[in-house]
Amino acid sequence: VKEAGRDFTYFIVVLVGIGVTGGLFYVIFKELFSPSSPNKIYGDTLEKCRSHPEIIGVFGDSIKGYGETTRRGRRQLVRHIEFIRDGVKHMRLKFYIEGTESGKQGTVHVEVKENREARRFEVCYIFVDVDTYPRRTIVIEDNR
Protein backbone atom coordinates (compact mmCIF):
# COMPACT_ATOMS: atom_id res chain seq x y z
CA VAL A 1 0.00 0.00 0.00
CA LYS A 2 2.88 2.35 0.82
CA GLU A 3 4.52 1.85 -2.59
CA ALA A 4 1.21 2.25 -4.41
CA GLY A 5 0.63 5.58 -2.67
CA ARG A 6 4.11 6.80 -3.62
CA ASP A 7 3.67 5.63 -7.23
CA PHE A 8 0.32 7.41 -7.42
CA THR A 9 1.93 10.61 -6.11
CA TYR A 10 4.68 10.41 -8.75
CA PHE A 11 2.03 9.79 -11.41
CA ILE A 12 0.13 12.95 -10.32
CA VAL A 13 3.37 15.00 -10.36
CA VAL A 14 4.16 13.77 -13.89
CA LEU A 15 0.63 14.57 -15.10
CA VAL A 16 0.82 18.10 -13.65
CA GLY A 17 4.21 18.58 -15.33
CA ILE A 18 2.85 17.44 -18.69
CA GLY A 19 -0.17 19.74 -18.29
CA VAL A 20 1.98 22.77 -17.46
CA THR A 21 4.33 22.03 -20.38
CA GLY A 22 1.39 21.63 -22.77
CA GLY A 23 -0.12 24.90 -21.58
CA LEU A 24 3.19 26.66 -22.07
CA PHE A 25 3.54 25.35 -25.63
CA TYR A 26 -0.04 26.42 -26.37
CA VAL A 27 0.57 29.98 -25.17
CA ILE A 28 3.83 30.25 -27.15
CA PHE A 29 2.22 28.86 -30.31
CA LYS A 30 -0.78 31.17 -29.98
CA GLU A 31 1.39 34.25 -29.43
CA LEU A 32 3.91 33.61 -32.20
CA PHE A 33 2.06 31.71 -34.91
CA SER A 34 -1.60 32.64 -34.60
CA PRO A 35 -2.86 34.91 -37.40
CA SER A 36 -4.61 37.03 -34.77
CA SER A 37 -1.58 37.69 -32.57
CA PRO A 38 -0.12 41.20 -32.33
CA ASN A 39 3.30 39.86 -33.39
CA LYS A 40 1.89 38.36 -36.60
CA ILE A 41 0.01 41.58 -37.44
CA TYR A 42 3.18 43.58 -36.70
CA GLY A 43 5.23 41.38 -39.05
CA ASP A 44 2.68 41.59 -41.88
CA THR A 45 2.38 45.37 -41.51
CA LEU A 46 6.15 45.83 -41.45
CA GLU A 47 6.42 43.88 -44.72
CA LYS A 48 3.78 46.14 -46.29
CA CYS A 49 5.77 49.17 -45.14
CA ARG A 50 9.01 47.75 -46.58
CA SER A 51 7.41 47.20 -49.98
CA HIS A 52 5.54 50.53 -50.25
CA PRO A 53 7.31 52.82 -52.77
CA GLU A 54 6.63 56.09 -50.92
CA ILE A 55 7.98 54.66 -47.66
CA ILE A 56 11.11 53.46 -49.49
CA GLY A 57 11.49 56.94 -51.00
CA VAL A 58 11.36 58.64 -47.60
CA PHE A 59 13.19 56.18 -45.35
CA GLY A 60 15.51 54.37 -47.77
CA ASP A 61 15.84 50.73 -48.77
CA SER A 62 16.67 48.96 -45.52
CA ILE A 63 13.72 49.63 -43.20
CA LYS A 64 13.64 48.19 -39.71
CA GLY A 65 10.80 48.24 -37.24
CA TYR A 66 10.78 48.20 -33.47
CA GLY A 67 8.42 48.65 -30.55
CA GLU A 68 8.53 50.65 -27.36
CA THR A 69 11.87 50.98 -25.59
CA THR A 70 12.11 49.20 -22.25
CA ARG A 71 14.08 50.42 -19.25
CA ARG A 72 17.02 48.30 -20.36
CA GLY A 73 17.05 49.94 -23.77
CA ARG A 74 15.49 47.02 -25.66
CA ARG A 75 12.89 47.82 -28.30
CA GLN A 76 10.72 44.74 -28.29
CA LEU A 77 7.29 45.67 -26.98
CA VAL A 78 4.84 46.47 -29.77
CA ARG A 79 2.10 48.53 -28.17
CA HIS A 80 -1.36 47.21 -28.95
CA ILE A 81 -4.87 47.51 -27.60
CA GLU A 82 -7.84 45.22 -28.20
CA PHE A 83 -11.41 46.51 -28.06
CA ILE A 84 -14.90 45.63 -29.29
CA ARG A 85 -16.86 48.02 -31.49
CA ASP A 86 -20.36 47.10 -32.71
CA GLY A 87 -19.80 43.50 -31.58
CA VAL A 88 -16.64 43.10 -33.68
CA LYS A 89 -13.21 42.66 -32.14
CA HIS A 90 -10.68 45.31 -33.20
CA MET A 91 -6.98 45.75 -32.47
CA ARG A 92 -4.76 48.81 -32.81
CA LEU A 93 -0.99 48.63 -32.97
CA LYS A 94 1.67 51.29 -32.83
CA PHE A 95 5.34 50.77 -33.64
CA TYR A 96 8.25 52.68 -35.10
CA ILE A 97 10.33 52.41 -38.26
CA GLU A 98 13.57 53.89 -39.46
CA GLY A 99 15.63 53.41 -42.58
CA THR A 100 19.02 54.06 -44.07
CA GLU A 101 18.31 57.77 -44.57
CA SER A 102 20.00 59.44 -41.63
CA GLY A 103 17.66 60.82 -39.02
CA LYS A 104 14.45 59.65 -40.69
CA GLN A 105 12.02 58.04 -38.27
CA GLY A 106 8.33 57.27 -38.43
CA THR A 107 5.45 55.98 -36.34
CA VAL A 108 3.23 53.30 -37.86
CA HIS A 109 -0.44 53.15 -36.82
CA VAL A 110 -2.48 50.04 -37.67
CA GLU A 111 -6.04 49.02 -36.95
CA VAL A 112 -7.43 45.61 -37.80
CA LYS A 113 -10.85 44.06 -37.28
CA GLU A 114 -11.85 40.45 -36.93
CA ASN A 115 -13.49 38.65 -39.83
CA ARG A 116 -15.43 35.86 -38.13
CA GLU A 117 -15.98 33.79 -41.29
CA ALA A 118 -12.28 33.70 -42.21
CA ARG A 119 -11.14 33.67 -38.55
CA ARG A 120 -8.56 36.32 -39.37
CA PHE A 121 -8.05 40.00 -38.88
CA GLU A 122 -8.57 42.38 -41.82
CA VAL A 123 -6.78 45.70 -42.10
CA CYS A 124 -8.87 48.82 -41.52
CA TYR A 125 -5.99 51.22 -42.02
CA ILE A 126 -2.21 51.50 -42.03
CA PHE A 127 -0.58 54.90 -42.01
CA VAL A 128 2.87 56.22 -41.18
CA ASP A 129 3.56 59.55 -39.49
CA VAL A 130 6.98 60.83 -40.57
CA ASP A 131 8.44 62.18 -37.32
CA THR A 132 11.20 64.27 -38.91
CA TYR A 133 11.08 67.34 -41.13
CA PRO A 134 9.05 67.63 -43.34
CA ARG A 135 6.33 66.09 -41.20
CA ARG A 136 3.61 64.32 -43.12
CA THR A 137 1.39 61.27 -43.07
CA ILE A 138 1.75 58.46 -45.61
CA VAL A 139 -1.33 56.30 -46.08
CA ILE A 140 -0.42 52.72 -47.00
CA GLU A 141 -3.88 51.17 -46.79
CA ASP A 142 -7.27 52.61 -45.87
CA ASN A 143 -10.33 50.32 -45.86
CA ARG A 144 -12.57 52.30 -43.50
N, CA, C and O atoms as a DFTB+ gen file, in Angstrom:
576 C
 N C O
     1  1       0.831      -1.192       0.000
     2  2       0.000       0.000       0.000
     3  2       0.874       1.254       0.000
     4  3       0.549       2.250      -0.646
     5  1       1.989       1.191       0.735
     6  2       2.878       2.348       0.820
     7  2       3.500       2.665      -0.542
     8  3       3.580       3.829      -0.935
     9  1       3.937       1.636      -1.254
    10  2       4.523       1.854      -2.593
    11  2       3.474       2.332      -3.590
    12  3       3.776       3.171      -4.438
    13  1       2.289       1.835      -3.509
    14  2       1.214       2.252      -4.413
    15  2       0.888       3.735      -4.204
    16  3       0.662       4.469      -5.166
    17  1       0.866       4.162      -2.956
    18  2       0.633       5.578      -2.675
    19  2       1.727       6.470      -3.219
    20  3       1.453       7.549      -3.742
    21  1       2.983       6.018      -3.096
    22  2       4.110       6.798      -3.620
    23  2       4.075       6.820      -5.150
    24  3       4.325       7.859      -5.761
    25  1       3.767       5.675      -5.771
    26  2       3.671       5.629      -7.228
    27  2       2.549       6.539      -7.744
    28  3       2.700       7.216      -8.761
    29  1       1.435       6.541      -7.029
    30  2       0.321       7.409      -7.419
    31  2       0.716       8.881      -7.306
    32  3       0.337       9.686      -8.157
    33  1       1.467       9.241      -6.277
    34  2       1.934      10.614      -6.106
    35  2       2.863      11.017      -7.242
    36  3       2.745      12.120      -7.776
    37  1       3.787      10.136      -7.618
    38  2       4.675      10.412      -8.754
    39  2       3.888      10.566     -10.051
    40  3       4.197      11.420     -10.882
    41  1       2.865       9.723     -10.211
    42  2       2.026       9.794     -11.407
    43  2       1.320      11.153     -11.485
    44  3       1.253      11.753     -12.557
    45  1       0.798      11.637     -10.360
    46  2       0.130      12.950     -10.323
    47  2       1.126      14.061     -10.645
    48  3       0.797      14.988     -11.386
    49  1       2.345      13.980     -10.097
    50  2       3.371      14.997     -10.364
    51  2       3.721      15.019     -11.846
    52  3       3.871      16.093     -12.430
    53  1       3.853      13.844     -12.460
    54  2       4.163      13.769     -13.891
    55  2       3.013      14.351     -14.712
    56  3       3.256      15.096     -15.662
    57  1       1.770      14.026     -14.364
    58  2       0.626      14.575     -15.098
    59  2       0.562      16.099     -14.994
    60  3       0.282      16.771     -15.987
    61  1       0.814      16.646     -13.818
    62  2       0.818      18.102     -13.651
    63  2       1.933      18.715     -14.495
    64  3       1.730      19.752     -15.127
    65  1       3.102      18.089     -14.511
    66  2       4.211      18.581     -15.332
    67  2       3.884      18.585     -16.806
    68  3       4.198      19.540     -17.517
    69  1       3.247      17.508     -17.274
    70  2       2.849      17.436     -18.687
    71  2       1.795      18.501     -18.989
    72  3       1.840      19.125     -20.049
    73  1       0.855      18.715     -18.080
    74  2      -0.174      19.740     -18.290
    75  2       0.406      21.139     -18.357
    76  3       0.014      21.938     -19.208
    77  1       1.348      21.442     -17.455
    78  2       1.983      22.766     -17.457
    79  2       2.802      22.963     -18.734
    80  3       2.763      24.037     -19.334
    81  1       3.538      21.939     -19.147
    82  2       4.331      22.031     -20.381
    83  2       3.434      22.211     -21.598
    84  3       3.743      23.014     -22.479
    85  1       2.331      21.478     -21.659
    86  2       1.392      21.630     -22.770
    87  2       0.783      23.019     -22.806
    88  3       0.640      23.612     -23.875
    89  1       0.425      23.540     -21.639
    90  2      -0.122      24.901     -21.580
    91  2       0.885      25.943     -22.034
    92  3       0.531      26.909     -22.709
    93  1       2.134      25.743     -21.662
    94  2       3.193      26.663     -22.070
    95  2       3.385      26.646     -23.584
    96  3       3.509      27.699     -24.208
    97  1       3.410      25.449     -24.174
    98  2       3.535      25.346     -25.634
    99  2       2.341      25.984     -26.339
   100  3       2.502      26.620     -27.381
   101  1       1.144      25.816     -25.778
   102  2      -0.042      26.418     -26.369
   103  2       0.055      27.938     -26.376
   104  3      -0.236      28.572     -27.390
   105  1       0.458      28.524     -25.264
   106  2       0.566      29.984     -25.172
   107  2       1.629      30.499     -26.141
   108  3       1.410      31.508     -26.812
   109  1       2.765      29.828     -26.224
   110  2       3.826      30.248     -27.148
   111  2       3.347      30.145     -28.587
   112  3       3.553      31.069     -29.373
   113  1       2.713      29.036     -28.941
   114  2       2.221      28.864     -30.307
   115  2       1.185      29.929     -30.645
   116  3       1.223      30.514     -31.727
   117  1       0.263      30.181     -29.722
   118  2      -0.783      31.168     -29.976
   119  2      -0.201      32.565     -30.156
   120  3      -0.663      33.320     -31.011
   121  1       0.802      32.915     -29.363
   122  2       1.388      34.252     -29.428
   123  2       2.248      34.447     -30.676
   124  3       2.249      35.534     -31.255
   125  1       2.966      33.435     -31.093
   126  2       3.908      33.605     -32.197
   127  2       3.348      33.221     -33.558
   128  3       3.724      33.823     -34.564
   129  1       2.462      32.237     -33.614
   130  2       2.056      31.712     -34.911
   131  2       0.589      31.922     -35.246
   132  3       0.177      31.627     -36.368
   133  1      -0.193      32.409     -34.337
   134  2      -1.604      32.639     -34.599
   135  2      -1.769      33.849     -35.526
   136  3      -1.091      34.860     -35.345
   137  1      -2.663      33.753     -36.515
   138  2      -2.862      34.914     -37.401
   139  2      -3.495      36.107     -36.704
   140  3      -3.534      37.199     -37.271
   141  1      -3.992      35.922     -35.487
   142  2      -4.613      37.032     -34.772
   143  2      -3.730      37.587     -33.662
   144  3      -4.197      38.384     -32.848
   145  1      -2.470      37.185     -33.615
   146  2      -1.583      37.691     -32.567
   147  2      -1.003      39.046     -32.973
   148  3      -0.814      39.304     -34.162
   149  1      -0.723      39.906     -32.006
   150  2      -0.122      41.204     -32.330
   151  2       1.222      41.075     -33.047
   152  3       1.546      41.908     -33.893
   153  1       2.007      40.049     -32.725
   154  2       3.297      39.864     -33.391
   155  2       3.131      39.528     -34.864
   156  3       3.903      40.007     -35.696
   157  1       2.143      38.717     -35.199
   158  2       1.888      38.364     -36.596
   159  2       1.412      39.595     -37.375
   160  3       1.860      39.834     -38.496
   161  1       0.510      40.368     -36.782
   162  2       0.014      41.575     -37.440
   163  2       1.148      42.579     -37.622
   164  3       1.242      43.230     -38.663
   165  1       2.009      42.705     -36.611
   166  2       3.176      43.581     -36.703
   167  2       4.075      43.155     -37.867
   168  3       4.502      43.997     -38.657
   169  1       4.361      41.864     -37.975
   170  2       5.226      41.384     -39.051
   171  2       4.634      41.628     -40.430
   172  3       5.337      42.056     -41.345
   173  1       3.333      41.354     -40.582
   174  2       2.683      41.588     -41.876
   175  2       2.671      43.067     -42.232
   176  3       2.902      43.426     -43.387
   177  1       2.407      43.925     -41.261
   178  2       2.379      45.368     -41.508
   179  2       3.770      45.892     -41.853
   180  3       3.913      46.736     -42.737
   181  1       4.785      45.399     -41.166
   182  2       6.151      45.827     -41.455
   183  2       6.550      45.446     -42.875
   184  3       7.230      46.217     -43.551
   185  1       6.138      44.272     -43.336
   186  2       6.424      43.877     -44.721
   187  2       5.717      44.789     -45.719
   188  3       6.284      45.122     -46.759
   189  1       4.481      45.197     -45.414
   190  2       3.775      46.135     -46.291
   191  2       4.498      47.480     -46.329
   192  3       4.578      48.116     -47.379
   193  1       5.020      47.909     -45.185
   194  2       5.772      49.169     -45.137
   195  2       7.054      49.060     -45.958
   196  3       7.405      49.990     -46.685
   197  1       7.744      47.950     -45.849
   198  2       9.006      47.754     -46.578
   199  2       8.811      47.710     -48.087
   200  3       9.729      48.039     -48.838
   201  1       7.630      47.309     -48.538
   202  2       7.407      47.203     -49.977
   203  2       6.682      48.414     -50.570
   204  3       6.503      48.484     -51.786
   205  1       6.267      49.353     -49.746
   206  2       5.544      50.535     -50.248
   207  2       6.542      51.530     -50.841
   208  3       7.503      51.911     -50.173
   209  1       6.321      51.960     -52.102
   210  2       7.314      52.824     -52.772
   211  2       7.518      54.185     -52.107
   212  3       8.640      54.691     -52.100
   213  1       6.480      54.785     -51.554
   214  2       6.626      56.093     -50.924
   215  2       7.421      55.987     -49.614
   216  3       8.197      56.881     -49.277
   217  1       7.219      54.892     -48.889
   218  2       7.984      54.657     -47.658
   219  2       9.456      54.455     -48.007
   220  3      10.337      54.991     -47.334
   221  1       9.720      53.685     -49.053
   222  2      11.107      53.465     -49.486
   223  2      11.738      54.786     -49.898
   224  3      12.910      55.029     -49.607
   225  1      10.974      55.643     -50.574
   226  2      11.492      56.937     -50.998
   227  2      11.854      57.851     -49.839
   228  3      12.808      58.623     -49.936
   229  1      11.110      57.775     -48.749
   230  2      11.358      58.638     -47.597
   231  2      12.429      58.069     -46.684
   232  3      13.342      58.785     -46.273
   233  1      12.324      56.778     -46.362
   234  2      13.193      56.180     -45.345
   235  2      14.409      55.449     -45.908
   236  3      15.353      55.176     -45.166
   237  1      14.411      55.128     -47.191
   238  2      15.515      54.373     -47.774
   239  2      15.145      52.908     -47.944
   240  3      14.023      52.494     -47.651
   241  1      16.113      52.131     -48.424
   242  2      15.840      50.733     -48.773
   243  2      15.707      49.824     -47.554
   244  3      14.741      49.067     -47.452
   245  1      16.635      49.886     -46.657
   246  2      16.665      48.963     -45.524
   247  2      15.854      49.551     -44.367
   248  3      16.347      50.396     -43.619
   249  1      14.611      49.097     -44.231
   250  2      13.720      49.627     -43.204
   251  2      13.604      48.612     -42.087
   252  3      13.329      47.436     -42.327
   253  1      13.817      49.078     -40.851
   254  2      13.644      48.193     -39.706
   255  2      12.565      48.752     -38.807
   256  3      12.372      49.964     -38.721
   257  1      11.863      47.850     -38.135
   258  2      10.797      48.239     -37.236
   259  2      11.106      47.805     -35.822
   260  3      11.818      46.825     -35.602
   261  1      10.570      48.536     -34.870
   262  2      10.777      48.199     -33.470
   263  2       9.637      48.766     -32.646
   264  3       8.915      49.663     -33.082
   265  1       9.492      48.226     -31.450
   266  2       8.418      48.645     -30.552
   267  2       8.900      49.662     -29.544
   268  3       9.882      50.371     -29.764
   269  1       8.185      49.720     -28.432
   270  2       8.531      50.649     -27.361
   271  2       9.856      50.250     -26.717
   272  3      10.190      49.068     -26.645
   273  1      10.596      51.234     -26.256
   274  2      11.868      50.981     -25.594
   275  2      11.620      50.663     -24.126
   276  3      10.898      51.382     -23.437
   277  1      12.231      49.571     -23.655
   278  2      12.107      49.198     -22.248
   279  2      13.145      49.954     -21.435
   280  3      13.947      50.715     -21.977
   281  1      13.118      49.733     -20.119
   282  2      14.081      50.424     -19.251
   283  2      15.506      49.968     -19.542
   284  3      16.450      50.718     -19.296
   285  1      15.677      48.788     -20.046
   286  2      17.018      48.296     -20.364
   287  2      17.475      48.705     -21.756
   288  3      18.568      48.329     -22.180
   289  1      16.667      49.459     -22.463
   290  2      17.053      49.941     -23.773
   291  2      16.662      49.011     -24.908
   292  3      17.022      49.259     -26.059
   293  1      15.928      47.939     -24.602
   294  2      15.489      47.021     -25.657
   295  2      14.207      47.551     -26.277
   296  3      13.380      48.162     -25.601
   297  1      14.055      47.308     -27.573
   298  2      12.893      47.821     -28.299
   299  2      12.034      46.655     -28.784
   300  3      11.941      46.421     -29.988
   301  1      11.425      45.945     -27.893
   302  2      10.717      44.741     -28.291
   303  2       9.206      44.832     -28.144
   304  3       8.489      44.129     -28.856
   305  1       8.711      45.644     -27.278
   306  2       7.292      45.668     -26.984
   307  2       6.540      46.472     -28.034
   308  3       6.720      47.685     -28.146
   309  1       5.695      45.787     -28.805
   310  2       4.841      46.467     -29.772
   311  2       3.547      46.801     -29.055
   312  3       2.806      45.910     -28.641
   313  1       3.281      48.082     -28.912
   314  2       2.099      48.529     -28.174
   315  2       0.842      48.184     -28.972
   316  3       0.732      48.503     -30.155
   317  1      -0.093      47.533     -28.304
   318  2      -1.362      47.207     -28.948
   319  2      -2.485      47.287     -27.921
   320  3      -2.264      47.183     -26.715
   321  1      -3.691      47.475     -28.437
   322  2      -4.873      47.509     -27.595
   323  2      -5.981      46.779     -28.351
   324  3      -6.166      46.975     -29.552
   325  1      -6.711      45.936     -27.629
   326  2      -7.843      45.223     -28.198
   327  2      -9.127      45.817     -27.636
   328  3      -9.208      46.128     -26.448
   329  1     -10.132      45.974     -28.500
   330  2     -11.414      46.511     -28.063
   331  2     -12.508      45.957     -28.965
   332  3     -12.235      45.403     -30.029
   333  1     -13.743      46.117     -28.524
   334  2     -14.896      45.634     -29.289
   335  2     -15.752      46.829     -29.672
   336  3     -16.164      47.616     -28.821
   337  1     -16.012      46.951     -30.975
   338  2     -16.857      48.024     -31.491
   339  2     -17.956      47.384     -32.334
   340  3     -17.664      46.651     -33.279
   341  1     -19.191      47.651     -32.007
   342  2     -20.356      47.096     -32.711
   343  2     -20.321      45.568     -32.740
   344  3     -20.733      44.958     -33.726
   345  1     -19.838      44.956     -31.674
   346  2     -19.798      43.499     -31.577
   347  2     -18.672      42.844     -32.340
   348  3     -18.616      41.616     -32.419
   349  1     -17.764      43.636     -32.908
   350  2     -16.641      43.104     -33.678
   351  2     -15.350      43.447     -32.950
   352  3     -15.149      44.581     -32.516
   353  1     -14.482      42.459     -32.823
   354  2     -13.206      42.656     -32.135
   355  2     -12.245      43.430     -33.038
   356  3     -12.048      43.077     -34.201
   357  1     -11.654      44.485     -32.489
   358  2     -10.678      45.309     -33.196
   359  2      -9.367      45.303     -32.421
   360  3      -9.341      45.026     -31.222
   361  1      -8.284      45.613     -33.120
   362  2      -6.985      45.750     -32.474
   363  2      -6.228      46.892     -33.146
   364  3      -6.201      47.007     -34.372
   365  1      -5.614      47.736     -32.310
   366  2      -4.763      48.815     -32.811
   367  2      -3.340      48.552     -32.364
   368  3      -3.096      48.150     -31.226
   369  1      -2.401      48.783     -33.277
   370  2      -0.986      48.625     -32.972
   371  2      -0.264      49.919     -33.292
   372  3      -0.685      50.694     -34.151
   373  1       0.825      50.134     -32.588
   374  2       1.674      51.294     -32.826
   375  2       3.113      50.830     -32.673
   376  3       3.492      50.264     -31.648
   377  1       3.914      51.079     -33.716
   378  2       5.336      50.772     -33.644
   379  2       6.102      51.780     -34.487
   380  3       5.506      52.639     -35.136
   381  1       7.401      51.673     -34.474
   382  2       8.252      52.682     -35.097
   383  2       9.108      52.051     -36.182
   384  3       9.459      50.873     -36.115
   385  1       9.439      52.867     -37.195
   386  2      10.327      52.410     -38.260
   387  2      11.414      53.451     -38.476
   388  3      11.242      54.631     -38.168
   389  1      12.508      52.999     -38.998
   390  2      13.568      53.892     -39.461
   391  2      14.300      53.177     -40.586
   392  3      14.277      51.950     -40.686
   393  1      14.947      53.967     -41.424
   394  2      15.626      53.409     -42.577
   395  2      17.063      53.865     -42.669
   396  3      17.651      54.341     -41.698
   397  1      17.618      53.708     -43.866
   398  2      19.019      54.057     -44.074
   399  2      19.227      55.561     -44.201
   400  3      20.346      56.039     -44.014
   401  1      18.187      56.311     -44.512
   402  2      18.307      57.767     -44.567
   403  2      18.563      58.273     -43.153
   404  3      17.802      57.971     -42.234
   405  1      19.624      59.035     -42.980
   406  2      20.004      59.443     -41.626
   407  2      18.956      60.347     -40.990
   408  3      18.505      61.320     -41.594
   409  1      18.584      60.013     -39.784
   410  2      17.658      60.825     -39.016
   411  2      16.195      60.660     -39.362
   412  3      15.354      61.307     -38.737
   413  1      15.857      59.836     -40.313
   414  2      14.452      59.652     -40.693
   415  2      13.826      58.586     -39.807
   416  3      14.307      57.454     -39.743
   417  1      12.751      58.958     -39.126
   418  2      12.020      58.038     -38.270
   419  2      10.536      58.235     -38.502
   420  3      10.094      59.314     -38.895
   421  1       9.770      57.179     -38.256
   422  2       8.333      57.270     -38.432
   423  2       7.594      56.411     -37.435
   424  3       8.153      55.475     -36.863
   425  1       6.328      56.739     -37.232
   426  2       5.451      55.981     -36.344
   427  2       4.360      55.355     -37.197
   428  3       3.664      56.047     -37.940
   429  1       4.217      54.040     -37.083
   430  2       3.228      53.301     -37.860
   431  2       2.007      53.058     -36.980
   432  3       2.127      52.598     -35.844
   433  1       0.835      53.371     -37.517
   434  2      -0.436      53.147     -36.824
   435  2      -1.244      52.161     -37.655
   436  3      -1.421      52.344     -38.860
   437  1      -1.735      51.105     -36.991
   438  2      -2.478      50.041     -37.670
   439  2      -3.744      49.760     -36.872
   440  3      -3.725      49.733     -35.641
   441  1      -4.836      49.554     -37.585
   442  2      -6.040      49.024     -36.947
   443  2      -6.549      47.875     -37.793
   444  3      -6.648      47.983     -39.015
   445  1      -6.870      46.777     -37.135
   446  2      -7.427      45.608     -37.803
   447  2      -8.730      45.225     -37.111
   448  3      -8.935      45.522     -35.934
   449  1      -9.606      44.560     -37.862
   450  2     -10.850      44.060     -37.281
   451  2     -11.001      42.594     -37.641
   452  3     -10.501      42.124     -38.664
   453  1     -11.705      41.886     -36.768
   454  2     -11.847      40.446     -36.928
   455  2     -12.901      40.112     -37.970
   456  3     -14.007      40.652     -37.950
   457  1     -12.546      39.218     -38.877
   458  2     -13.494      38.654     -39.829
   459  2     -13.849      37.271     -39.296
   460  3     -13.021      36.361     -39.334
   461  1     -15.055      37.110     -38.807
   462  2     -15.430      35.864     -38.135
   463  2     -15.500      34.682     -39.084
   464  3     -15.201      33.559     -38.679
   465  1     -15.889      34.900     -40.342
   466  2     -15.976      33.788     -41.293
   467  2     -14.591      33.238     -41.615
   468  3     -14.393      32.023     -41.650
   469  1     -13.638      34.127     -41.847
   470  2     -12.282      33.702     -42.213
   471  2     -11.412      33.439     -40.982
   472  3     -10.313      32.899     -41.106
   473  1     -11.894      33.816     -39.798
   474  2     -11.138      33.666     -38.545
   475  2      -9.771      34.339     -38.633
   476  3      -8.759      33.798     -38.187
   477  1      -9.774      35.521     -39.215
   478  2      -8.558      36.318     -39.367
   479  2      -8.896      37.768     -39.087
   480  3     -10.061      38.141     -38.952
   481  1      -7.856      38.571     -39.003
   482  2      -8.047      40.005     -38.884
   483  2      -7.847      40.639     -40.256
   484  3      -6.951      40.247     -41.003
   485  1      -8.688      41.622     -40.583
   486  2      -8.567      42.379     -41.822
   487  2      -8.135      43.795     -41.477
   488  3      -8.530      44.348     -40.450
   489  1      -7.330      44.366     -42.338
   490  2      -6.778      45.698     -42.100
   491  2      -7.843      46.763     -42.331
   492  3      -8.492      46.795     -43.377
   493  1      -8.014      47.634     -41.337
   494  2      -8.868      48.819     -41.516
   495  2      -8.035      49.955     -42.107
   496  3      -8.426      50.585     -43.089
   497  1      -6.884      50.202     -41.491
   498  2      -5.986      51.225     -42.019
   499  2      -4.565      50.968     -41.560
   500  3      -4.318      50.368     -40.514
   501  1      -3.638      51.444     -42.382
   502  2      -2.214      51.502     -42.033
   503  2      -1.729      52.862     -42.506
   504  3      -1.830      53.183     -43.690
   505  1      -1.205      53.659     -41.590
   506  2      -0.578      54.902     -42.011
   507  2       0.668      55.168     -41.182
   508  3       0.801      54.704     -40.050
   509  1       1.579      55.932     -41.781
   510  2       2.871      56.219     -41.176
   511  2       2.998      57.720     -41.002
   512  3       2.872      58.477     -41.965
   513  1       3.248      58.152     -39.765
   514  2       3.561      59.552     -39.489
   515  2       5.075      59.707     -39.560
   516  3       5.804      59.075     -38.796
   517  1       5.547      60.547     -40.476
   518  2       6.978      60.831     -40.570
   519  2       7.304      61.812     -39.454
   520  3       6.779      62.925     -39.427
   521  1       8.174      61.395     -38.530
   522  2       8.443      62.180     -37.321
   523  2       9.496      63.264     -37.529
   524  3       9.698      64.096     -36.645
   525  1      10.162      63.272     -38.662
   526  2      11.201      64.267     -38.911
   527  2      10.729      65.221     -40.008
   528  3       9.736      64.967     -40.692
   529  1      11.455      66.310     -40.157
   530  2      11.084      67.341     -41.127
   531  2      11.242      66.813     -42.538
   532  3      12.243      66.140     -42.784
   533  1      10.377      67.044     -43.463
   534  2       9.053      67.631     -43.338
   535  2       8.059      66.601     -42.811
   536  3       7.978      65.481     -43.315
   537  1       7.313      66.995     -41.798
   538  2       6.325      66.087     -41.205
   539  2       5.158      65.894     -42.166
   540  3       4.648      66.840     -42.765
   541  1       4.763      64.650     -42.287
   542  2       3.607      64.323     -43.119
   543  2       3.109      62.936     -42.756
   544  3       3.744      62.216     -41.986
   545  1       1.980      62.576     -43.310
   546  2       1.390      61.266     -43.073
   547  2       1.295      60.535     -44.401
   548  3       0.780      61.067     -45.385
   549  1       1.799      59.311     -44.416
   550  2       1.755      58.465     -45.609
   551  2       0.726      57.373     -45.357
   552  3       0.856      56.598     -44.410
   553  1      -0.299      57.310     -46.207
   554  2      -1.328      56.298     -46.077
   555  2      -0.930      55.103     -46.929
   556  3      -0.769      55.226     -48.143
   557  1      -0.771      53.950     -46.293
   558  2      -0.417      52.722     -47.003
   559  2      -1.668      51.973     -47.416
   560  3      -1.761      51.484     -48.542
   561  1      -2.635      51.882     -46.503
   562  2      -3.883      51.171     -46.794
   563  2      -4.991      51.806     -45.971
   564  3      -4.800      52.101     -44.792
   565  1      -6.144      52.016     -46.585
   566  2      -7.271      52.605     -45.872
   567  2      -8.556      51.928     -46.352
   568  3      -9.024      52.197     -47.459
   569  1      -9.123      51.057     -45.531
   570  2     -10.330      50.324     -45.865
   571  2     -11.479      50.678     -44.916
   572  3     -12.328      49.835     -44.627
   573  1     -11.505      51.911     -44.438
   574  2     -12.567      52.302     -43.501
   575  2     -13.852      52.555     -44.212
   576  3     -14.852      52.894     -43.578
